[in-house]
Amino acid sequence: MYDKEQMKSKVFDLLKDATHHEMKFSKQENFERAISLAIDEILEFESIYNRFITDASHLEVFQHSIKGPLETDVNNMISHLKYMVEKNYTKEEVNKMPEEVLKQVRATQEKRIHLLKNVARRYLFHPQSD
């Protein structure tokens, strides 16, 4: 018979074991894993978004007033987000940047770091049950 508390206990035990295994990865490996997980989340969102577009396409209001601008904006956001998550700047690239561009890149990289830390916390260091 299914025992919810027993299953919950088993899951927590597995998570404890997984946490010990996560500590075996270097900081760089965890960084790369966080990037991969973030890209996976973006792709999952893209899939869900595409299903939404398909599901709503029969609506005249959506078709004529919302779909075009929404697709343009969301596709741009997804594209920029993928680029932000994946882009690693070399020292040479950074050194060649004008000061204003460098400020923008630093601001974007701060957002990237914050996002990747959240992804790492969620999936690598403290997995949460949904």
N, CA and C of each residue as an Amber inpcrd file, in Angstrom:
protein
   390
   0.8420000  -1.1890000   0.0000000   0.0000000   0.0000000   0.0000000
   0.8840000   1.2480000   0.0000000   0.4200000   2.2790000  -0.6640000
   1.1670000   3.5330000  -0.7840000   1.1180000   4.2990000   0.5290000
   2.2890000   4.6340000   1.0550000   2.3880000   5.4080000   2.2870000
   3.0630000   6.7330000   1.9430000   2.2890000   7.7940000   1.9870000
   2.7850000   9.1090000   1.5850000   3.9970000   9.5360000   2.4140000
   3.9630000   9.3490000   3.7030000   5.0680000   9.7520000   4.5790000
   6.3270000   8.9390000   4.3110000   6.1530000   7.6580000   4.0480000
   7.2920000   6.8060000   3.7510000   7.9300000   7.2330000   2.4280000
   7.1160000   7.5160000   1.4220000   7.6400000   7.9720000   0.1280000
   8.3400000   9.3220000   0.2780000   7.7680000  10.1920000   1.0760000
   8.3670000  11.5060000   1.3080000   9.7380000  11.3410000   1.9660000
   9.8220000  10.4440000   2.9140000  11.0820000  10.1700000   3.5970000
  12.1240000   9.6250000   2.6230000  11.7130000   8.7210000   1.7360000
  12.6320000   8.1700000   0.7400000  13.1500000   9.2580000  -0.1910000
  12.2570000  10.1490000  -0.6030000  12.6460000  11.2380000  -1.5000000
  13.6610000  12.1400000  -0.8050000  13.4100000  12.4960000   0.4430000
  14.3450000  13.3460000   1.1740000  15.7020000  12.6570000   1.3450000
  15.6910000  11.3560000   1.5670000  16.9500000  10.6110000   1.6680000
  17.7100000  10.6550000   0.3400000  16.9840000  10.4830000  -0.7600000
  17.6200000  10.5680000  -2.0760000  18.1920000  11.9550000  -2.3290000
  17.4570000  12.9750000  -1.9130000  17.9430000  14.3390000  -2.0970000
  19.1930000  14.6060000  -1.2720000  19.2420000  14.0590000  -0.0680000
  20.4520000  14.2040000   0.7530000  21.6390000  13.5710000   0.0530000
  21.4330000  12.3690000  -0.4930000  22.5030000  11.6930000  -1.2330000
  22.9180000  12.5120000  -2.4430000  21.9480000  13.0490000  -3.1530000
  22.2420000  13.8490000  -4.3450000  23.0430000  15.0850000  -3.9670000
  22.7290000  15.6950000  -2.8390000  23.4490000  16.8860000  -2.3930000
  24.9130000  16.5630000  -2.1450000  25.1870000  15.4080000  -1.5650000
  26.5780000  15.0050000  -1.3450000  27.3070000  14.8240000  -2.6700000
  26.6260000  14.2830000  -3.6660000  27.2370000  14.0930000  -4.9840000
  27.4760000  15.4250000  -5.6800000  26.5920000  16.3820000  -5.4650000
  26.7400000  17.7020000  -6.0890000  28.0120000  18.3990000  -5.6090000
  28.4150000  18.1210000  -4.3930000  29.5950000  18.7750000  -3.8430000
  30.8830000  18.2980000  -4.5190000  30.8070000  17.2280000  -5.2890000
  31.9810000  16.6980000  -5.9690000  32.3070000  17.4790000  -7.2360000
  31.4010000  18.3230000  -7.6840000  31.6340000  19.1030000  -8.8940000
  32.3770000  20.3930000  -8.5590000  33.2460000  20.8000000  -9.4690000
  33.9720000  22.0560000  -9.2690000  33.0260000  23.2310000  -9.4920000
  33.4790000  24.3940000  -9.0910000  32.6920000  25.6080000  -9.2720000
  32.4080000  25.8320000 -10.7650000  33.4080000  25.6120000 -11.6030000
  33.2510000  25.7840000 -13.0560000  32.2510000  24.7790000 -13.6200000
  32.3190000  23.5260000 -13.1520000  31.3790000  22.5060000 -13.6280000
  29.9480000  22.8520000 -13.2270000  29.7690000  23.3330000 -11.9970000
  28.4330000  23.7280000 -11.5640000  27.9420000  24.9450000 -12.3380000
  28.8430000  25.8570000 -12.6820000  28.4910000  27.0150000 -13.4960000
  27.9880000  26.5560000 -14.8680000  28.7150000  25.6280000 -15.4820000
  28.3250000  25.0980000 -16.7850000  27.0150000  24.3200000 -16.6930000
  26.8320000  23.6000000 -15.6210000  25.5770000  22.8630000 -15.4190000
  24.4190000  23.8280000 -15.2310000  24.6400000  24.9370000 -14.5280000
  23.5920000  25.9400000 -14.3410000  23.2050000  26.5630000 -15.6810000
  24.1930000  26.8200000 -16.5330000  23.9010000  27.3530000 -17.8730000
  23.0410000  26.3560000 -18.6450000  23.4260000  25.0990000 -18.6060000
  22.6760000  24.0630000 -19.3150000  21.2360000  23.9620000 -18.7980000
  21.0820000  24.0090000 -17.4900000  19.7430000  23.9440000 -16.9060000
  18.9170000  25.1790000 -17.2710000  19.5380000  26.3460000 -17.2780000
  18.8300000  27.5670000 -17.6580000  18.3710000  27.4800000 -19.1130000
  19.2300000  26.9890000 -19.9880000  18.8500000  26.8110000 -21.3980000
  17.6990000  25.8220000 -21.5030000  17.7560000  24.7430000 -20.7340000
  16.6560000  23.7660000 -20.7300000  15.3450000  24.4260000 -20.2970000
  15.4040000  25.2880000 -19.2910000  14.1940000  25.9890000 -18.8540000
  13.6700000  26.9160000 -19.9420000  14.5740000  27.6040000 -20.6270000
  14.1570000  28.4920000 -21.7140000  13.4710000  27.6740000 -22.8050000
  14.0490000  26.5400000 -23.1580000  13.4480000  25.6780000 -24.1800000
  12.0960000  25.1340000 -23.7290000  11.9820000  24.8050000 -22.4510000
  10.6960000  24.3430000 -21.9250000   9.6560000  25.4620000 -22.0060000
  10.0640000  26.6740000 -21.6200000   9.1540000  27.8060000 -21.7230000
   8.7330000  28.0160000 -23.1730000   9.6880000  27.9340000 -24.0850000
   9.4110000  28.1370000 -25.5010000   8.3790000  27.1190000 -25.9970000
   8.5030000  25.8910000 -25.5600000   7.5630000  24.8440000 -25.9370000
   6.1610000  25.1440000 -25.3940000   6.0920000  25.5360000 -24.1400000
   4.8020000  25.8740000 -23.5280000   4.1910000  27.0920000 -24.2280000
   5.0140000  28.0740000 -24.5080000   4.5590000  29.2870000 -25.1980000
   4.0170000  28.9360000 -26.5880000   4.7300000  28.0940000 -27.3220000
   4.2680000  27.6990000 -28.6610000   2.9370000  26.9620000 -28.6060000
   2.7440000  26.1290000 -27.5850000   1.4430000  25.4620000 -27.4140000
   0.3580000  26.4850000 -27.1420000   0.6730000  27.4910000 -26.3300000
  -0.2930000  28.5540000 -26.0480000  -0.6930000  29.2610000 -27.3330000
   0.2990000  29.6190000 -28.1510000   0.0220000  30.2990000 -29.4220000
  -0.8940000  29.4300000 -30.2880000  -0.5960000  28.1550000 -30.3670000
  -1.4270000  27.2330000 -31.1490000  -2.8370000  27.1510000 -30.5760000
  -2.9320000  27.0280000 -29.2530000  -4.2420000  26.9030000 -28.6110000
  -5.0930000  28.1590000 -28.7570000  -4.4590000  29.3130000 -28.8120000
  -5.2130000  30.5700000 -28.8830000  -5.4240000  31.0600000 -30.3130000
  -4.8510000  30.3940000 -31.2780000  -4.8950000  30.8660000 -32.6640000
  -6.2860000  30.9050000 -33.2720000  -7.2250000  30.1740000 -32.7260000
  -8.5830000  30.1900000 -33.2780000  -9.3640000  31.4400000 -32.8660000
  -8.8480000  32.1770000 -31.9040000  -9.5410000  33.3770000 -31.4190000
  -9.2700000  34.5570000 -32.3470000 -10.3330000  35.1600000 -32.8540000
 -10.1940000  36.2770000 -33.7950000  -9.4640000  37.4650000 -33.1650000
  -9.8080000  37.8000000 -31.9360000  -9.1690000  38.9340000 -31.2620000
  -7.6790000  38.6690000 -31.1100000  -7.3580000  37.4620000 -30.7150000
  -5.9560000  37.0880000 -30.5750000  -5.2530000  37.1620000 -31.9230000
  -5.8590000  36.5650000 -32.9360000  -5.2770000  36.4840000 -34.2680000
  -4.9970000  37.8670000 -34.8560000  -5.9080000  38.8180000 -34.6590000
  -5.8060000  40.1140000 -35.3320000  -5.2010000  41.2220000 -34.4800000
  -5.1770000  41.0650000 -33.1770000  -4.7080000  42.1740000 -32.3420000
  -3.5430000  41.8380000 -31.4170000  -3.4350000  40.5840000 -31.0350000
  -2.4630000  40.2280000 -29.9880000  -1.3020000  39.4030000 -30.5210000
  -1.5910000  38.4690000 -31.3890000  -0.5940000  37.4690000 -31.8030000
   0.6850000  38.0950000 -32.3580000   0.5710000  38.9900000 -33.3110000
   1.7560000  39.5740000 -33.9500000   2.6940000  40.2530000 -32.9680000
   2.1800000  41.2620000 -32.2220000   3.0640000  41.9400000 -31.2620000
   3.5830000  41.0050000 -30.1670000   2.7300000  40.0920000 -29.7100000
   3.1520000  39.1570000 -28.6640000   4.2770000  38.2580000 -29.1660000
   4.1100000  37.6970000 -30.3570000   5.1510000  36.8310000 -30.9040000
   6.4580000  37.5850000 -31.0950000   6.3830000  38.8000000 -31.6040000
   7.5860000  39.6080000 -31.8020000   8.3000000  39.8420000 -30.4750000
   7.5530000  40.3000000 -29.4820000   8.1520000  40.6040000 -28.1770000
   8.7090000  39.3610000 -27.4870000   7.9300000  38.3010000 -27.4430000
   8.3690000  37.0930000 -26.7330000   9.5450000  36.4470000 -27.4600000
   9.5030000  36.3900000 -28.7810000  10.6320000  35.8120000 -29.5210000
  11.9050000  36.6220000 -29.2970000  11.7920000  37.9530000 -29.2450000
  12.9580000  38.7920000 -28.9350000  13.4700000  38.5170000 -27.5240000
  12.5540000  38.4130000 -26.5630000  12.9630000  38.1390000 -25.1810000
  13.6690000  36.7940000 -25.0710000  13.1210000  35.7820000 -25.7220000
  13.7280000  34.4480000 -25.6760000  15.1190000  34.4770000 -26.3070000
  15.2310000  35.1290000 -27.4410000  16.5130000  35.2280000 -28.1290000
  17.5540000  35.9420000 -27.2690000  17.1680000  37.0650000 -26.6810000
  18.0870000  37.8180000 -25.8220000  18.4460000  37.0270000 -24.5640000
  17.4770000  36.3310000 -24.0230000  17.7290000  35.5360000 -22.8170000
  18.7050000  34.3950000 -23.1030000  18.5100000  33.7000000 -24.2190000
  19.4470000  32.6310000 -24.5920000  20.8550000  33.1920000 -24.7550000
  20.9580000  34.3130000 -25.4390000  22.2630000  34.9280000 -25.6640000
  22.9070000  35.3210000 -24.3340000  22.1110000  35.9460000 -23.4570000
  22.6310000  36.3790000 -22.1620000  23.1510000  35.1850000 -21.3600000
  22.3900000  34.1070000 -21.3410000  22.7700000  32.9430000 -20.5470000
  24.0210000  32.2640000 -21.1140000  24.1160000  32.1880000 -22.4330000
  25.2020000  31.4390000 -23.0590000  26.4890000  32.2330000 -23.2480000
  26.4090000  33.5510000 -23.3310000  27.5600000  34.3690000 -23.7340000
  28.5820000  34.5280000 -22.6160000  29.8000000  34.1000000 -22.9180000
  30.9470000  34.3440000 -22.0560000  31.8810000  35.2700000 -22.8260000
  32.1840000  36.4170000 -22.2750000  33.0690000  37.3710000 -22.9300000
  34.5170000  37.0590000 -22.5750000  35.3860000  37.1220000 -23.5690000
  36.8120000  36.9430000 -23.3220000  37.3870000  38.2600000 -22.8190000
  38.5540000  38.1950000 -22.2140000  39.2180000  39.4180000 -21.7440000
  39.5100000  40.3550000 -22.9140000  39.8600000  39.7750000 -24.0640000
  40.1400000  40.6010000 -25.2440000  38.8940000  41.3590000 -25.6880000
  37.7440000  40.6670000 -25.6830000  36.4880000  41.3230000 -26.0630000
  36.1760000  42.4670000 -25.1050000  36.3350000  42.2030000 -23.8350000
  36.0450000  43.2170000 -22.8150000  36.9830000  44.4040000 -22.9610000
  38.2630000  44.1480000 -23.1840000  39.2430000  45.2280000 -23.3130000
  39.0000000  46.1160000 -24.5350000  38.3880000  45.5680000 -25.5740000
  38.1290000  46.3250000 -26.7960000  36.8300000  47.1390000 -26.7400000
  36.0200000  46.9150000 -25.7160000  34.7100000  47.5720000 -25.6410000
  34.8370000  49.0250000 -25.2170000  34.0540000  49.9030000 -25.8660000
  33.9580000  51.2810000 -25.3760000  33.3360000  51.2810000 -23.9750000
  33.6040000  52.3020000 -23.2120000  33.1630000  52.3620000 -21.8120000
  31.6420000  52.1880000 -21.6540000  30.8650000  52.8270000 -22.5020000
  29.4030000  52.7250000 -22.4080000  28.9240000  51.3010000 -22.6760000
  29.5100000  50.6650000 -23.6680000  29.1530000  49.2720000 -23.9770000
  29.5580000  48.3700000 -22.8280000  30.7170000  48.6150000 -22.2660000
  31.1960000  47.8250000 -21.1410000  30.2450000  47.9330000 -19.9450000
  29.7230000  49.1120000 -19.6980000  28.7480000  49.2880000 -18.6050000
  27.4980000  48.4490000 -18.8530000  27.0270000  48.4570000 -20.0840000
  25.8400000  47.6600000 -20.4300000  26.1200000  46.1690000 -20.2850000
  27.2880000  45.7530000 -20.7330000  27.6700000  44.3390000 -20.6350000
  27.7630000  43.9260000 -19.1670000  28.3570000  44.7780000 -18.3520000
  28.4630000  44.4560000 -16.9160000  27.0870000  44.3280000 -16.2790000
  26.1650000  45.2230000 -16.6290000  24.8050000  45.1580000 -16.0820000
  24.1180000  43.8610000 -16.5220000  24.2870000  43.5030000 -17.7720000
  23.6960000  42.2710000 -18.2900000  24.3170000  41.0530000 -17.6170000
  25.6230000  41.0910000 -17.4230000  26.3040000  39.9680000 -16.7770000
  25.8860000  39.8270000 -15.3090000  25.5800000  40.9280000 -14.6550000
  25.0640000  40.8580000 -13.2760000  23.7120000  40.1520000 -13.2590000
  22.8600000  40.4770000 -14.2320000  21.5610000  39.7950000 -14.3420000
  21.7820000  38.3070000 -14.6040000  22.7350000  38.0060000 -15.4700000
  23.0560000  36.6170000 -15.7940000  23.5030000  35.8620000 -14.5450000
  24.3970000  36.4670000 -13.7950000  24.9040000  35.8280000 -12.5720000
  23.7650000  35.5630000 -11.6000000  22.8940000  36.5450000 -11.4280000
  21.7560000  36.3930000 -10.5190000  20.8540000  35.2450000 -10.9880000
  20.5510000  35.2030000 -12.2920000  19.7070000  34.1500000 -12.8420000
  20.3500000  32.7780000 -12.6490000  21.6350000  32.6590000 -12.9760000
  22.3130000  31.3650000 -12.8620000  22.4450000  30.9190000 -11.4100000
  22.6140000  31.8580000 -10.4970000  22.6410000  31.4950000  -9.0660000
  21.2930000  30.9220000  -8.6480000  20.2160000  31.5540000  -9.1070000
  18.8830000  31.0440000  -8.7730000  18.6520000  29.6530000  -9.3520000
  19.0820000  29.4490000 -10.5860000  18.9500000  28.1280000 -11.2090000
  19.7670000  27.1090000 -10.4240000  20.9960000  27.4520000 -10.0790000
  21.8560000  26.5300000  -9.3260000  21.2540000  26.2020000  -7.9630000
  20.7420000  27.2130000  -7.2870000  20.1110000  26.9590000  -5.9770000
  18.9270000  26.0250000  -6.1180000  18.1390000  26.2450000  -7.1500000
  16.9230000  25.4500000  -7.3480000  17.2370000  24.0000000  -7.6880000
  18.1590000  23.7860000  -8.6150000  18.3570000  22.4360000  -9.1430000
  19.6260000  21.7380000  -8.6560000  20.6500000  22.4830000  -8.2860000
  21.9140000  21.8360000  -7.9770000  22.1960000  21.7180000  -6.4820000
  21.8980000  22.7480000  -5.7320000  22.3180000  22.7660000  -4.3360000
  21.2020000  22.4390000  -3.3570000  20.0140000  22.8770000  -3.6500000
  18.8740000  22.6220000  -2.7530000  17.6570000  22.2190000  -3.5860000
  17.6990000  21.0450000  -4.1800000  16.5440000  20.6430000  -4.9970000
  15.2670000  20.6780000  -4.1750000  14.2360000  21.2260000  -4.7820000
  12.9500000  21.3500000  -4.1050000  11.9440000  20.4420000  -4.7820000
  11.0680000  19.8870000  -3.9930000   9.9940000  19.0980000  -4.5940000
   8.8850000  20.0530000  -5.0130000   8.2580000  19.7580000  -6.1420000
   7.1860000  20.6270000  -6.6440000   5.8520000  20.1410000  -6.2050000
